[in-house]
Amino acid sequence: MVEVENITHESYESTEEIKALTQEIVKTIREIISLNPLYRESVQQMIQAGQRVVDNPVYLSDLGAALTGAEPHELQQIVEETNIPNRLMLTLSLLKKELELSKLQQKIGKEVEEKVKTMHRKYMLQEQLKIIKKELGLEKEDKDAIEEKFRERLKGMAVPSAVMEVIDEELNKLSLLDNHSSEFGVTRNYLDWLTNIPWGKSSEENMDLDRAAQVLDEDHYGMEDVKKRILEFIAVSNLRGSTQGKILCFHGPPGVGKTSIAKSIARALNRNYYRFSVGGMTDVAEIKGHRRTYIGAMPGKIIQCLKKTKTENPLILIDEVDKIGRGYQGDPSSALLEVLDPEQNHNFLDHYLDVSVDLSKVLFICTANVTDTIPEPLRDRMEMIEVSGYVAEEKIAIAENYLIPQAREATGVTAEQVKLNTDALQKLIKSYCRESGVRNLQKQIEKILRKGAFKLVKKEISSVEISENNLQDFVGKPLFTQDRLYETTPPGVVMGLAWTAMGGSTLFIETTQYKPFSEEKKYDGSMQVTGHLGDVMKESANIAYSYAKSFMLSHHSENDFLQKAHLHLHVPEGAVPKDGPSAGCTMVSALLSLALNKPIKQNTAMTGEISLTGKVLPVGGIKEKSIAAKRVGVTCLIMPAENKKDFADLPKFITDGLDVHFVENYKDVYDIIFS
């Protein structure tokens, strides 16, 4: 059983408010019907024949609410409302929402209809155009024009027969394809690349040695090894009557001019220049291209270079070859093996072109900061040329002849307005720019001229001379305030020499006893090492400790200090990672100096790997280490005998004032430092 109670509405009088609401509802319903004729049928079904709903506000509100697509709870609210004006107001609000929705539907419908109509019209016109072209034979003419354009490009080129066969085959294929098919676009792009390769076209090279030498000297100071090698290349080309490609690798610290000299070489040889960097590259397709089946496929950098330079004999600079990456897409350094192999690169195969391209006339120049990270097979294919850092005298010459004129041109400051004297340059190099290259020096010079330009424009000055006294006003406080950690080395402290990608530097080895002798355990001596040392340097310290004890037993048997002392060996600047075996001699000398309680000969620095039997083995970075030693006032330098040839190649202004001793055994070192 269900108990039902009929809801009775409030009695009402036909007030002005009810009339207004009724009229507004009727007006809104009419607007909805005009926008959407489907509502007309709904209204007709709801109104019984002969019944005037307009005269009854209750029926009118029910009819209006029923027309809307309102939520059930909104309709329930109208049904429950017994107050007539409120009921009409609720219905009117729902109808207004429905009206806005109908307007939006109509707008969307019109837009869609217009879009469909436009697309249909375009499609019909295209189809008609196709039929018209086909009837008149114009479609064939379009393809003939494309084919003619490609064949016109090949005129005057020595295209290999195998490549010509591929081009003919692709042109025949193109003539059979529909102009609007995707395959047509792929084939057209492929032919575009094939016909843009400079088959058999070369630039006329400069064979004048004097002219080439003049161009190289105009742009760069020093770098004699590089310049000699390029002049030799020109001389060989002169004798042969033809030029061949070469693969060179310039390696050295940052900022020494490796990249910029390549551009000068291209100018000296009258070759077109193209540069790309492989630093961080992880995708083989960057070198050898993508397969044509991929969307957006294109050839690799090498083929792109030939297209851009329009010659078969450009100079291609492959920058940062030591920083090449490796990813899941392959190993780009392995892809470079084919490019940089003179025995293979005359038949270089790009994945996209899939035809052999001759790279044998290309002069490849690679640059690197270090050679250790270059894979051995790749390094083996290149002729390595070291580009060393610059000493202060060279930096001054570079600044005066190249950097300052360039900075003046960039800032618009004349020599009369801002003058930078030699004393200021020397201090700038010594206290602010100690790195091997000149990139930071260039930045500091530009900074000085910029500040000078600012003061000139503000009319604070009419001209200024930058000297040692006012340099700090323009570049701030010095970055390097002291040359040496120890002016006089005490017992147990010896100056060594280090070499990094940034250049040479001094490296002090400190030793001390940190624990008293043990009476019970007389010969339980030990040594701990600190200073952020790498594995190789730690091993070198252990070898030095063992050899030092052995040396004391054989030469100072009465002195058992090293046998029983607990020692601590430290390399200062603990935040800087250090590694390598070249501090072996220095460590032995520091331990012996501590054991004998005798300082070594002052202003002496040394470098050399030590073996367990006392042999002094050769090390690298002789030029950088010699520069670092001279910079801090070292007068006596000890080096391995096998490095004599490296030292002999150094310029006279570096070797002047250095008393160099070349040693084969540590006994020779001992005689020099403790004599």
C-alpha positions as CSV (number, residue, x, y, z in Angstrom):
1,M,0.0,0.0,0.0
2,V,1.3,3.5,-0.9
3,E,-0.1,6.6,0.7
4,V,-0.3,9.5,-1.7
5,E,-1.0,13.1,-0.9
6,N,-2.0,15.5,-3.6
7,I,-0.1,18.8,-3.6
8,T,-2.3,21.8,-3.8
9,H,-1.0,25.0,-5.2
10,E,-1.5,28.3,-3.5
11,S,-4.4,30.2,-4.7
12,Y,-3.3,33.1,-6.8
13,E,-4.5,36.2,-8.5
14,S,-3.3,37.2,-11.9
15,T,-0.9,39.8,-10.8
16,E,1.4,41.9,-13.0
17,E,4.4,39.8,-12.0
18,I,2.7,36.5,-13.0
19,K,1.6,38.0,-16.3
20,A,5.2,39.2,-17.0
21,L,6.7,35.9,-16.1
22,T,4.1,34.0,-18.3
23,Q,4.8,36.2,-21.3
24,E,8.6,35.8,-20.9
25,I,8.2,32.0,-20.7
26,V,6.0,31.9,-23.9
27,K,8.5,34.2,-25.7
28,T,11.4,32.0,-24.7
29,I,9.6,28.8,-25.8
30,R,8.9,30.4,-29.2
31,E,12.6,31.3,-29.6
32,I,13.7,27.7,-28.7
33,I,11.1,26.3,-31.3
34,S,12.5,28.7,-34.0
35,L,16.1,27.6,-33.3
36,N,15.2,23.9,-33.2
37,P,12.0,22.7,-35.0
38,L,12.1,19.4,-33.1
39,Y,10.7,21.2,-30.0
40,R,7.5,22.1,-32.0
41,E,6.5,18.5,-32.0
42,S,7.1,18.1,-28.3
43,V,4.9,21.1,-27.5
44,Q,2.1,19.9,-29.8
45,Q,2.1,16.5,-28.0
46,M,2.0,18.1,-24.6
47,I,-0.9,20.4,-25.4
48,Q,-4.2,18.7,-25.6
49,A,-6.5,19.9,-28.3
50,G,-8.4,23.0,-27.4
51,Q,-6.5,23.6,-24.1
52,R,-4.9,27.0,-23.6
53,V,-1.9,26.4,-21.4
54,V,-1.0,30.0,-21.4
55,D,-4.1,30.8,-19.2
56,N,-2.8,28.4,-16.5
57,P,0.6,29.4,-15.0
58,V,0.9,25.9,-13.3
59,Y,0.5,24.0,-16.6
60,L,2.7,26.5,-18.4
61,S,5.6,26.1,-15.9
62,D,5.3,22.3,-16.2
63,L,5.3,22.4,-20.0
64,G,8.3,24.7,-20.0
65,A,10.3,22.5,-17.6
66,A,9.4,19.4,-19.6
67,L,10.8,20.9,-22.8
68,T,14.3,21.4,-21.2
69,G,17.0,18.8,-20.7
70,A,17.4,19.7,-17.1
71,E,18.7,17.5,-14.4
72,P,16.2,15.4,-12.4
73,H,16.8,17.3,-9.1
74,E,16.1,20.6,-10.9
75,L,12.8,19.3,-12.3
76,Q,11.9,17.9,-8.8
77,Q,12.5,21.4,-7.4
78,I,9.9,22.9,-9.8
79,V,7.3,20.1,-9.0
80,E,7.7,20.7,-5.2
81,E,7.4,24.5,-5.5
82,T,3.8,25.5,-4.6
83,N,4.4,29.3,-4.8
84,I,3.3,30.2,-8.4
85,P,5.7,33.2,-9.1
86,N,8.6,31.2,-7.7
87,R,7.6,28.2,-9.8
88,L,7.4,30.3,-13.0
89,M,10.8,31.9,-12.2
90,L,12.5,28.5,-11.8
91,T,11.0,27.3,-15.1
92,L,12.1,30.5,-16.8
93,S,15.7,30.1,-15.7
94,L,15.8,26.5,-17.0
95,L,14.3,27.7,-20.4
96,K,17.0,30.5,-20.7
97,K,19.7,27.9,-20.2
98,E,18.1,25.7,-22.9
99,L,17.9,28.7,-25.2
100,E,21.6,29.4,-24.8
101,L,22.4,25.7,-25.4
102,S,20.3,25.7,-28.6
103,K,22.1,28.8,-29.9
104,L,25.5,27.2,-29.3
105,Q,24.3,24.0,-31.0
106,Q,23.1,26.0,-34.0
107,K,26.5,27.9,-34.2
108,I,28.5,24.7,-34.0
109,G,26.3,23.1,-36.6
110,K,26.8,26.0,-39.0
111,E,30.6,26.0,-38.6
112,V,30.8,22.2,-39.2
113,E,28.5,22.5,-42.2
114,E,30.6,25.4,-43.6
115,K,33.8,23.4,-43.1
116,V,32.4,20.3,-44.7
117,K,31.1,22.4,-47.6
118,T,34.5,24.0,-48.2
119,M,36.3,20.7,-48.0
120,H,33.8,19.1,-50.4
121,R,34.1,22.0,-52.8
122,K,37.9,21.9,-52.7
123,Y,37.9,18.1,-53.3
124,M,35.5,18.5,-56.2
125,L,37.7,21.2,-57.8
126,Q,40.8,19.1,-57.3
127,E,39.2,16.1,-58.9
128,Q,38.0,18.2,-61.8
129,L,41.4,19.8,-62.2
130,K,43.0,16.3,-62.3
131,I,40.6,15.2,-65.0
132,I,41.1,18.4,-67.0
133,K,44.9,18.1,-66.8
134,K,44.7,14.4,-67.7
135,E,42.5,15.2,-70.8
136,L,44.8,18.1,-71.9
137,G,48.1,16.2,-71.1
138,L,49.2,18.8,-68.6
139,E,49.9,16.3,-65.8
140,K,52.7,14.8,-67.9
141,E,54.1,18.2,-68.5
142,D,54.5,18.9,-64.8
143,K,56.5,15.7,-64.3
144,D,58.5,16.5,-67.4
145,A,59.4,19.9,-65.9
146,I,60.6,18.2,-62.6
147,E,62.7,15.7,-64.6
148,E,64.1,18.5,-66.7
149,K,65.1,20.5,-63.6
150,F,66.9,17.5,-62.1
151,R,68.8,16.8,-65.4
152,E,69.7,20.4,-65.7
153,R,71.5,20.3,-62.3
154,L,73.6,17.3,-63.5
155,K,74.9,19.1,-66.5
156,G,78.7,19.7,-66.3
157,M,79.0,17.2,-63.4
158,A,81.1,14.0,-63.6
159,V,78.4,11.7,-62.1
160,P,79.6,8.1,-61.6
161,S,77.8,5.6,-63.9
162,A,76.4,3.7,-60.9
163,V,74.8,6.9,-59.5
164,M,73.5,7.8,-62.9
165,E,71.7,4.5,-63.1
166,V,70.0,5.1,-59.8
167,I,69.0,8.6,-60.8
168,D,67.5,7.3,-64.1
169,E,65.6,4.6,-62.3
170,E,64.2,7.0,-59.8
171,L,63.1,9.5,-62.5
172,N,61.3,6.6,-64.4
173,K,59.6,5.7,-61.1
174,L,58.6,9.3,-60.5
175,S,56.9,9.6,-63.9
176,L,54.7,6.6,-63.0
177,L,53.6,7.9,-59.6
178,D,50.6,10.1,-58.9
179,N,51.5,13.7,-58.0
180,H,49.6,13.6,-54.8
181,S,50.9,10.3,-53.4
182,S,53.3,10.2,-50.4
183,E,55.7,8.0,-52.5
184,F,56.0,10.8,-55.0
185,G,57.2,13.3,-52.4
186,V,59.7,10.8,-51.0
187,T,61.2,10.0,-54.4
188,R,61.3,13.7,-55.3
189,N,63.2,14.6,-52.1
190,Y,65.6,11.7,-52.8
191,L,66.3,13.0,-56.3
192,D,66.7,16.5,-55.0
193,W,69.6,15.3,-52.7
194,L,71.2,13.1,-55.3
195,T,71.3,16.0,-57.9
196,N,72.6,18.5,-55.3
197,I,75.8,16.5,-54.5
198,P,78.7,18.2,-56.3
199,W,79.7,15.2,-58.4
200,G,83.3,15.9,-59.7
201,K,83.2,19.7,-58.8
202,S,86.1,21.0,-56.9
203,S,87.3,24.5,-55.9
204,E,90.6,25.7,-57.3
205,E,93.2,25.4,-54.6
206,N,95.8,27.9,-53.6
207,M,99.2,26.3,-54.3
208,D,101.3,29.4,-53.4
209,L,103.3,28.7,-50.2
210,D,104.1,32.3,-49.5
211,R,100.4,33.4,-49.9
212,A,99.3,30.6,-47.6
213,A,101.9,31.4,-45.0
214,Q,100.8,35.1,-45.1
215,V,97.2,34.2,-44.5
216,L,97.9,31.9,-41.6
217,D,100.2,34.5,-39.9
218,E,97.5,37.2,-40.4
219,D,95.0,35.4,-38.3
220,H,97.1,33.5,-35.7
221,Y,100.2,34.0,-33.6
222,G,102.6,31.1,-33.1
223,M,101.1,27.6,-33.7
224,E,104.2,26.8,-35.8
225,D,103.6,23.0,-35.9
226,V,100.1,23.5,-37.4
227,K,101.3,26.0,-39.9
228,K,104.3,23.9,-41.0
229,R,102.0,20.9,-41.5
230,I,99.6,22.8,-43.8
231,L,102.5,24.3,-45.8
232,E,103.9,20.7,-46.2
233,F,100.5,19.7,-47.4
234,I,100.5,22.4,-50.1
235,A,104.1,21.5,-51.1
236,V,103.2,17.8,-51.6
237,S,100.1,18.9,-53.7
238,N,102.4,21.1,-55.8
239,L,104.8,18.2,-56.6
240,R,102.0,15.7,-57.3
241,G,100.0,18.1,-59.4
242,S,96.8,17.2,-57.5
243,T,95.5,17.4,-54.0
244,Q,94.4,14.6,-51.7
245,G,92.4,14.7,-48.5
246,K,94.0,14.4,-45.1
247,I,92.8,13.7,-41.6
248,L,94.4,15.9,-38.9
249,C,93.5,16.2,-35.2
250,F,94.5,19.4,-33.3
251,H,94.5,18.7,-29.5
252,G,95.3,21.0,-26.7
253,P,93.8,23.2,-23.9
254,P,90.7,25.3,-24.4
255,G,91.1,28.7,-26.0
256,V,94.4,28.2,-27.8
257,G,92.8,28.6,-31.3
258,K,92.2,25.1,-32.5
259,T,88.8,25.8,-34.1
260,S,89.7,29.3,-35.4
261,I,92.9,28.1,-37.1
262,A,90.8,25.6,-39.1
263,K,88.9,28.5,-40.7
264,S,92.2,30.2,-41.5
265,I,93.5,27.0,-43.1
266,A,90.4,26.9,-45.3
267,R,91.1,30.5,-46.4
268,A,94.8,29.8,-47.0
269,L,94.0,26.8,-49.2
270,N,91.0,28.5,-50.9
271,R,88.7,25.7,-49.8
272,N,85.1,26.0,-48.7
273,Y,84.7,25.6,-45.0
274,Y,82.1,23.6,-43.0
275,R,82.0,23.0,-39.3
276,F,79.9,20.7,-37.1
277,S,80.4,19.6,-33.5
278,V,80.1,16.0,-32.3
279,G,80.2,16.9,-28.6
280,G,77.5,14.9,-26.9
281,M,76.3,13.3,-30.2
282,T,74.7,9.9,-29.5
283,D,73.0,9.1,-32.8
284,V,74.8,7.3,-35.7
285,A,72.2,8.8,-38.1
286,E,73.7,12.3,-37.5
287,I,76.9,11.0,-39.3
288,K,75.5,8.4,-41.7
289,G,71.9,9.6,-42.3
290,H,68.5,7.9,-41.8
291,R,67.0,5.2,-43.9
292,R,64.6,6.6,-46.5
293,T,61.7,4.5,-45.1
294,Y,61.5,6.9,-42.1
295,I,59.3,9.9,-42.1
296,G,61.4,13.1,-42.3
297,A,64.5,11.1,-43.2
298,M,67.6,13.0,-44.4
299,P,71.3,12.4,-45.1
300,G,74.0,12.8,-42.4
301,K,76.2,15.8,-41.7
302,I,78.9,14.8,-44.2
303,I,76.5,14.7,-47.2
304,Q,74.8,17.9,-45.9
305,C,78.3,19.5,-45.9
306,L,78.9,18.6,-49.6
307,K,75.5,20.0,-50.6
308,K,76.2,23.3,-48.7
309,T,79.8,23.8,-49.9
310,K,79.0,22.7,-53.5
311,T,82.5,21.2,-53.9
312,E,84.0,17.8,-53.5
313,N,87.1,19.2,-51.7
314,P,85.9,21.3,-48.8
315,L,87.6,21.6,-45.4
316,I,85.4,19.9,-42.8
317,L,86.0,20.7,-39.2
318,I,84.7,18.0,-36.8
319,D,84.8,19.8,-33.4
320,E,85.0,18.3,-29.9
321,V,85.8,14.8,-31.2
322,D,86.9,13.8,-27.6
323,K,83.4,14.5,-26.2
324,I,81.4,12.3,-28.6
325,G,78.7,10.3,-26.9
326,R,77.3,6.9,-27.1
327,G,73.6,6.0,-26.9
328,Y,71.0,3.3,-27.7
329,Q,71.0,4.6,-31.3
330,G,74.6,3.4,-31.7
331,D,78.1,4.7,-31.4
332,P,78.9,7.8,-33.6
333,S,82.6,7.4,-33.0
334,S,82.4,4.0,-34.8
335,A,80.5,5.7,-37.7
336,L,83.4,8.2,-38.0
337,L,85.8,5.4,-38.6
338,E,84.6,5.0,-42.2
339,V,84.6,8.8,-42.8
340,L,88.1,9.3,-41.4
341,D,89.7,6.3,-43.1
342,P,91.6,7.2,-46.3
343,E,91.3,3.6,-47.5
344,Q,87.5,3.6,-47.2
345,N,86.2,7.2,-47.5
346,H,86.5,7.2,-51.3
347,N,83.4,4.9,-51.2
348,F,81.5,6.5,-48.3
349,L,78.0,5.1,-48.1
350,D,75.3,7.3,-46.5
351,H,72.2,5.4,-45.3
352,Y,69.8,7.9,-47.0
353,L,71.6,8.2,-50.4
354,D,72.6,4.5,-50.5
355,V,75.1,5.3,-53.2
356,S,78.9,5.7,-52.9
357,V,80.2,9.2,-52.4
358,D,83.9,10.1,-52.8
359,L,85.3,11.9,-49.7
360,S,89.0,11.3,-50.5
361,K,89.5,14.9,-51.5
362,V,88.1,16.3,-48.3
363,L,90.5,17.8,-45.8
364,F,89.2,16.7,-42.4
365,I,90.3,18.5,-39.3
366,C,89.2,17.3,-35.8
367,T,89.7,19.2,-32.5
368,A,90.0,17.8,-29.0
369,N,91.0,18.9,-25.6
370,V,92.4,15.5,-24.5
371,T,93.3,12.4,-26.5
372,D,92.6,9.9,-23.7
373,T,88.8,9.8,-24.4
374,I,89.1,9.4,-28.1
375,P,88.6,5.7,-29.0
376,E,91.9,4.1,-30.1
377,P,90.8,3.0,-33.6
378,L,89.6,6.5,-34.3
379,R,92.8,8.1,-32.9
380,D,94.9,5.7,-35.1
381,R,93.3,7.1,-38.2
382,M,94.2,10.7,-37.5
383,E,97.5,12.6,-37.6
384,M,97.7,14.1,-34.1
385,I,99.1,17.6,-33.8
386,E,99.5,19.1,-30.4
387,V,98.5,22.8,-29.9
388,S,100.1,23.8,-26.6
389,G,99.1,26.7,-24.4
390,Y,100.7,30.1,-24.4
391,V,103.2,31.7,-22.1
392,A,102.9,35.3,-20.8
393,E,105.1,36.7,-23.6
394,E,103.0,35.0,-26.3
395,K,99.8,36.1,-24.7
396,I,101.0,39.8,-24.7
397,A,101.9,39.5,-28.4
398,I,98.5,37.9,-29.1
399,A,96.7,40.6,-27.1
400,E,98.5,43.5,-28.8
401,N,98.3,42.2,-32.4
402,Y,94.9,40.4,-32.4
403,L,92.7,40.7,-29.3
404,I,92.8,44.4,-28.6
405,P,92.2,45.5,-32.2
406,Q,89.3,43.0,-32.4
407,A,87.8,44.3,-29.1
408,R,88.2,47.9,-30.3
409,E,86.3,47.2,-33.4
410,A,83.6,45.4,-31.5
411,T,83.2,48.3,-28.9
412,G,83.9,51.3,-31.1
413,V,86.6,52.6,-28.6
414,T,89.7,54.1,-30.2
415,A,93.3,53.8,-29.0
416,E,93.3,57.5,-28.1
417,Q,90.2,57.1,-25.9
418,V,91.3,54.0,-23.9
419,K,94.9,53.0,-23.9
420,L,96.0,49.6,-22.4
421,N,99.7,49.7,-21.6
422,T,102.0,46.6,-21.4
423,D,102.4,46.7,-17.6
424,A,98.6,46.4,-17.3
425,L,98.5,43.6,-19.8
426,Q,101.3,41.7,-17.8
427,K,99.3,42.1,-14.6
428,L,96.1,41.1,-16.3
429,I,97.7,37.9,-17.6
430,K,99.5,37.1,-14.3
431,S,96.7,37.8,-11.9
432,Y,93.5,37.2,-13.9
433,C,94.2,35.0,-16.9
434,R,96.6,32.1,-16.1
435,E,94.9,29.5,-18.2
436,S,96.7,28.1,-21.2
437,G,94.4,29.7,-23.8
438,V,93.5,33.3,-24.5
439,R,89.7,33.1,-24.4
440,N,89.5,34.5,-20.8
441,L,92.0,37.2,-21.7
442,Q,89.8,38.2,-24.6
443,K,86.8,38.5,-22.3
444,Q,88.8,40.6,-19.8
445,I,90.0,43.0,-22.5
446,E,86.5,43.4,-23.8
447,K,85.3,44.0,-20.3
448,I,87.9,46.8,-19.9
449,L,86.9,48.5,-23.2
450,R,83.2,48.2,-22.4
451,K,83.7,49.9,-19.0
452,G,85.8,52.6,-20.8
453,A,83.0,53.0,-23.4
454,F,80.4,53.5,-20.6
455,K,82.6,56.2,-18.9
456,L,83.1,57.9,-22.2
457,V,79.4,58.0,-23.0
458,K,78.5,59.2,-19.5
459,K,81.2,61.9,-20.1
460,E,83.0,60.9,-16.8
461,I,86.3,60.8,-18.8
462,S,87.5,62.0,-22.2
463,S,90.3,59.5,-22.4
464,V,92.0,57.0,-20.0
465,E,95.2,55.0,-19.8
466,I,94.8,51.6,-18.1
467,S,97.9,50.9,-16.0
468,E,98.9,48.5,-13.3
469,N,97.6,50.9,-10.7
470,N,94.0,51.4,-12.0
471,L,93.5,48.0,-13.6
472,Q,91.5,46.7,-10.6
473,D,88.9,49.5,-11.2
474,F,88.0,47.9,-14.5
475,V,88.3,44.1,-13.9
476,G,87.8,43.7,-10.1
477,K,90.0,42.0,-7.6
478,P,92.8,39.7,-8.8
479,L,91.8,36.0,-9.0
480,F,95.4,34.8,-8.4
481,T,97.2,36.6,-5.6
482,Q,100.2,34.4,-4.9
483,D,102.4,32.4,-7.2
484,R,103.7,29.9,-4.6
485,L,102.4,28.1,-1.6
486,Y,105.9,28.2,-0.1
487,E,108.5,30.8,-0.8
488,T,111.1,28.6,1.0
489,T,110.4,24.9,1.2
490,P,111.0,23.3,4.7
491,P,112.1,19.7,5.2
492,G,109.5,17.3,4.0
493,V,108.0,19.7,1.4
494,V,109.0,19.5,-2.4
495,M,107.6,21.4,-5.4
496,G,106.3,19.2,-8.2
497,L,104.8,20.0,-11.6
498,A,101.3,19.0,-12.9
499,W,99.6,19.2,-16.2
500,T,95.9,19.2,-17.1
501,A,93.7,20.1,-20.0
502,M,93.8,23.7,-18.8
503,G,97.6,23.9,-18.8
504,G,100.5,23.4,-16.4
505,S,100.7,24.2,-12.6
506,T,102.9,23.7,-9.6
507,L,102.0,21.0,-7.1
508,F,103.5,20.8,-3.6
509,I,104.0,17.5,-1.8
510,E,103.9,17.8,2.0
511,T,105.0,15.1,4.4
512,T,105.0,15.0,8.2
513,Q,105.2,12.7,11.1
514,Y,101.8,12.6,12.9
515,K,102.5,10.0,15.7
516,P,105.4,9.4,18.1
517,F,107.6,6.3,17.7
518,S,106.4,3.1,19.3
519,E,108.9,1.5,21.7
520,E,107.2,-1.9,21.6
521,K,106.8,-2.1,17.8
522,K,110.0,-0.6,16.5
523,Y,109.5,-1.1,12.8
524,D,105.8,-0.7,12.3
525,G,106.0,2.6,10.3
526,S,103.0,3.5,8.1
527,M,101.9,6.2,5.7
528,Q,98.5,7.7,4.9
529,V,97.8,9.9,1.9
530,T,95.2,12.7,1.4
531,G,94.5,15.4,-1.2
532,H,91.7,13.9,-3.4
533,L,94.1,11.6,-5.2
534,G,93.1,9.1,-7.9
535,D,94.0,5.4,-7.9
536,V,97.1,5.9,-10.1
537,M,98.5,8.6,-7.8
538,K,97.8,6.5,-4.7
539,E,99.7,3.6,-6.2
540,S,102.5,6.1,-7.1
541,A,102.6,7.2,-3.4
542,N,103.0,3.6,-2.3
543,I,105.8,3.0,-4.8
544,A,107.5,6.2,-3.6
545,Y,107.2,5.1,0.1
546,S,108.6,1.6,-0.6
547,Y,111.5,3.0,-2.7
548,A,112.3,5.8,-0.2
549,K,112.7,3.1,2.6
550,S,114.8,1.0,0.3
551,F,117.0,4.0,-0.6
552,M,117.5,4.9,3.0
553,L,118.5,1.3,3.8
554,S,121.2,1.3,1.1
555,H,122.5,4.9,1.5
556,H,121.7,5.9,5.1
557,S,121.4,2.5,6.9
558,E,121.9,4.2,10.3
559,N,118.7,6.3,9.7
560,D,115.6,4.1,10.4
561,F,113.2,7.0,10.5
562,L,111.0,5.8,7.6
563,Q,111.0,2.2,9.0
564,K,109.3,3.3,12.3
565,A,107.6,6.6,11.7
566,H,103.9,7.1,11.1
567,L,103.8,9.5,8.2
568,H,101.1,11.6,6.5
569,L,101.6,12.6,2.8
570,H,99.3,15.4,1.6
571,V,98.9,17.2,-1.7
572,P,97.3,20.7,-1.0
573,E,94.1,22.0,-2.6
574,G,92.1,19.0,-1.5
575,A,89.0,20.0,-3.4
576,V,90.8,19.5,-6.8
577,P,91.0,15.9,-8.0
578,K,94.5,14.8,-8.9
579,D,95.8,11.7,-10.6
580,G,98.7,10.4,-12.7
581,P,102.1,8.9,-12.0
582,S,104.3,12.0,-12.7
583,A,104.6,13.0,-9.0
584,G,106.6,9.8,-8.1
585,C,110.1,11.6,-8.0
586,T,108.6,14.5,-6.0
587,M,107.1,12.1,-3.4
588,V,110.3,10.2,-2.9
589,S,112.2,13.5,-2.5
590,A,109.7,14.8,0.1
591,L,110.0,11.6,2.1
592,L,113.8,11.6,2.1
593,S,113.8,15.3,3.0
594,L,111.7,14.6,6.0
595,A,113.8,11.5,7.0
596,L,117.0,13.5,6.7
597,N,115.4,16.6,8.3
598,K,117.0,18.6,5.5
599,P,115.3,20.9,2.9
600,I,116.0,20.3,-0.7
601,K,117.7,22.9,-2.9
602,Q,115.5,26.0,-3.1
603,N,113.7,27.1,-6.3
604,T,113.8,23.5,-7.5
605,A,110.9,21.7,-9.2
606,M,110.7,18.2,-10.6
607,T,108.5,15.8,-12.5
608,G,108.9,12.1,-13.4
609,E,107.4,8.8,-12.7
610,I,109.4,6.5,-10.4
611,S,109.7,2.8,-10.7
612,L,110.2,0.4,-7.7
613,T,113.9,0.1,-8.6
614,G,114.4,3.9,-8.8
615,K,114.3,4.4,-12.6
616,V,112.8,7.8,-13.6
617,L,110.3,7.3,-16.4
618,P,109.1,9.8,-19.0
619,V,106.0,12.0,-18.5
620,G,103.8,14.3,-20.7
621,G,103.1,18.0,-20.8
622,I,106.7,19.1,-20.7
623,K,105.9,22.5,-22.3
624,E,103.1,23.3,-19.9
625,K,105.1,22.2,-16.9
626,S,108.1,24.3,-18.0
627,I,105.9,27.3,-18.4
628,A,104.4,26.7,-14.9
629,A,107.8,26.4,-13.4
630,K,109.1,29.6,-15.0
631,R,106.0,31.5,-13.9
632,V,106.7,30.9,-10.2
633,G,110.4,31.7,-10.4
634,V,111.9,28.1,-10.5
635,T,115.5,28.2,-11.6
636,C,116.4,24.4,-11.3
637,L,114.2,21.9,-13.2
638,I,114.6,18.1,-13.0
639,M,113.1,16.0,-15.7
640,P,113.3,12.4,-17.0
641,A,116.2,11.8,-19.5
642,E,113.7,10.5,-22.1
643,N,111.9,13.9,-22.1
644,K,115.1,15.7,-23.3
645,K,113.8,15.7,-26.9
646,D,110.5,17.3,-25.8
647,F,112.4,20.1,-24.0
648,A,114.6,20.7,-26.9
649,D,111.6,21.6,-29.1
650,L,110.6,24.5,-26.7
651,P,111.1,28.1,-27.7
652,K,114.1,29.9,-26.4
653,F,112.1,32.4,-24.3
654,I,110.7,29.5,-22.3
655,T,114.0,27.7,-21.7
656,D,116.0,30.9,-20.9
657,G,116.8,31.1,-17.1
658,L,116.1,27.4,-16.5
659,D,118.9,25.1,-15.3
660,V,117.5,21.8,-16.5
661,H,118.8,18.4,-15.3
662,F,117.8,15.2,-17.2
663,V,118.0,12.1,-15.0
664,E,117.7,8.4,-15.6
665,N,117.8,7.2,-12.0
666,Y,116.7,8.6,-8.7
667,K,120.2,8.7,-7.4
668,D,120.9,11.5,-9.9
669,V,117.9,13.4,-8.4
670,Y,119.3,12.9,-4.9
671,D,122.7,14.2,-5.8
672,I,121.2,17.4,-7.3
673,I,118.7,18.3,-4.6
674,F,120.8,17.4,-1.5
675,S,124.3,18.5,-2.9
